Amino acid sequence: MTYEMRMKDLRDEAHAEGLAEGKAEEKTATAKRLLSMGLSVEDIAKATSLSI
């Protein structure tokens, strides 16, 4: 594998990791907002696909 190909693979992996982290942070922020609105933890878990 050439250096350029390896560097592209590393950039692609880092980009995918960054997207996944961003999605997780957004789900957590949404869960906090829903909790402050009075929704139950169970309903929030269902809505955000987060674990209780």
Buried (B, 14 or more C-beta within 10 A) or exposed (E): EEEEEEEEEEEEEEEEEEEEEEEEEEBEEBBEEBEEEEBEEEEBBEEBEBEE
